[in-house]
């Protein structure tokens, strides 16, 4: 028992410096972890916003396509022309000639 009391204390300044360095490293690691987590949250929000904008754009494109389809509906065009009292006459479908563009015609003729 007395032997332990007579030994000198080996806890010196080197140990204190090591403890301070380890504390600084752990503190820095914790701060960096928090910064990275916050950055992940920001990036996740940006991704969600981008996805929402993409979905809105797709929805807008669908609505524009629906409006185009409505404008090009032959029955609605006929009804609108009739309501306006247009002098346009309906022609038989046998008279209609299908015309292809030059690029399609060239593509079809090449082997």
Secondary structure by P-SEA (a helix, b strand, c coil): ccccccccccccaaaaaaaaaaaaaaaaaaaaaaaaaaaaaaaaaaaaaaaaaaaaaaaaaaaaaaaaaaaacaaaaaaaaaaacccbbbbccccbbbbbcaaaaaaaacc
